[in-house]
Amino acid sequence: MIILGKLYIVGTPIGNLEDMTFRAAETLKSVDFIAAEDTRVTAKLLSRYGIKKPTVSYHEHNRKYAGPEILARIEAGETCAVVTDAGMPCISDPGEDLVRFAAERGIRVEVVPGPSAVVSALAVSGLDTSKFAFEGFLSTAPNSRKEALEACAKEPRTVIFYEAPHKLVQTLNDLYKYFGERKISICRELTKLHEEVIRTVLSEAVTLYDDESRKPKGEFVLVVEGYKEAPKADITIEEAVGIAREMIEGGMKKTEACRAAAKRTGFSKSEIYGKLEGSSLEKSGF
C-alpha cells in the first residue's frame, strides 16, 4: 500500500510578522519539513513563533533538482509546507511548478491562505477593484517587455505589476511611454514600518525619483488604471459621414476618408463606411 504525504501551500506575512495567521503557524508546526525560498528569511519567521522544523531551499535557481527531491519525500509519506519570503507562495513564484507536479503525481495539495501584496495594494490603491489583471514582474528582455506593455496598454481592467527598486524608474518611464496619462498607485513596503502609498498620475510618477535623496528603496507594487476608450466627440454619425464624403469629393479614397473621419469623430471606420455605403445605395434608388 502506497502512503502519500501532503503538500501545504502556506501564506506568510508580506512584511509585518504580526500578520501570521493561527492556522499558518499551526500548519508549519505540524509538517515534517518546510520548503523555503530563502531559509534565512524563513528562519526569522519560525523563530518568532517558536517553530522548530527542518527547512530545505527551493527557489528559481534550484527548482529543477530540488523540486523532484521534495516530491519524492512527500511520496514517501512526509508532509511539506512550501513558503515564500513574503506572501502567498506559487504566485509569480517557482512554487507553481511544485504544485503542478504534485497534482500530476496524485499528491494531495492543501492551501493555507495568507496576506497577498497584490490584493493588499489593489485594496489601498483607490482605483477600480472590480476587475484586475496581475502581470507580476515585467520581462527585462526588450522584445518580450515591449510585447507585454503593448498588450497591457489596451487592457481595460486595473493592471498590477511587481517591481524591484533598481528597475522602478525605468518601468515608470515605460508605463508612461506605452500607456500615456493614467492614474497609478505606487505601493512600497506594504505592512512594514516605512509603508508608503503614492496615488498620482504617470506623467508625475516619472519625475518622483529625480532627486537623488529620494532613491527607490524596498519592494514595489504598481497599480495602474485600466484603458478607457476616448469618449466620442459631440457629433452624430451623419455628421461623421458628411466629413468623410467631403474628403472623398476632394479626391481621397473612400477607405482612407473613413479612417480619417473616424480619428476626428470617435466613431469607428466600419460605422462610417457602413453608413456611407447605405446612403449611396439610397441615392441610387436601391
Stockholm file with secondary structure:
# STOCKHOLM 1.0

chainA/1-286         MIILGKLYIVGTPIGNLEDMTFRAAETLKSVDFIAAEDTRVTAKLLSRYGIKKPTVSYHEHNRKYAGPEILARIEAGETCAVVTDAGMPCISDPGEDLVRFAAERGIRVEVVPGPSAVVSALAVSGLDTSKFAFEGFLSTAPNSRKEALEACAKEPRTVIFYEAPHKLVQTLNDLYKYFGERKISICRELTKLHEEVIRTVLSEAVTLYDDESRKPKGEFVLVVEGYKEAPKADITIEEAVGIAREMIEGGMKKTEACRAAAKRTGFSKSEIYGKLEGSSLEKSGF
#=GR chainA/1-286 SS CCCCCEEEEECBCSSCGGGCCHHHHHHHHHSSEEEESSHHHHHHHHHHTTCCCCEEECCTTTHHHHHHHHHHHHHTTCEEEEECSSBCTTSSSTHHHHHHHHHHTTCEEEEECCCCHHHHHHHHHCSCCSSEEEEEECCSSHHHHHHHHHHHHTCCSEEEEEECGGGHHHHHHHHHHHHCSCEEEEEESTTSTTCEEEEEEHHHHTTTTCSGGGCCCSCEEEEECCCCCCCCCSCCHHHHHHHHHHHHHTTCCHHHHHHHHHHHHSSCHHHHHHHHHHHHHHHHTC
#=GC SS_cons         CCCCCEEEEECBCSSCGGGCCHHHHHHHHHSSEEEESSHHHHHHHHHHTTCCCCEEECCTTTHHHHHHHHHHHHHTTCEEEEECSSBCTTSSSTHHHHHHHHHHTTCEEEEECCCCHHHHHHHHHCSCCSSEEEEEECCSSHHHHHHHHHHHHTCCSEEEEEECGGGHHHHHHHHHHHHCSCEEEEEESTTSTTCEEEEEEHHHHTTTTCSGGGCCCSCEEEEECCCCCCCCCSCCHHHHHHHHHHHHHTTCCHHHHHHHHHHHHSSCHHHHHHHHHHHHHHHHTC
//
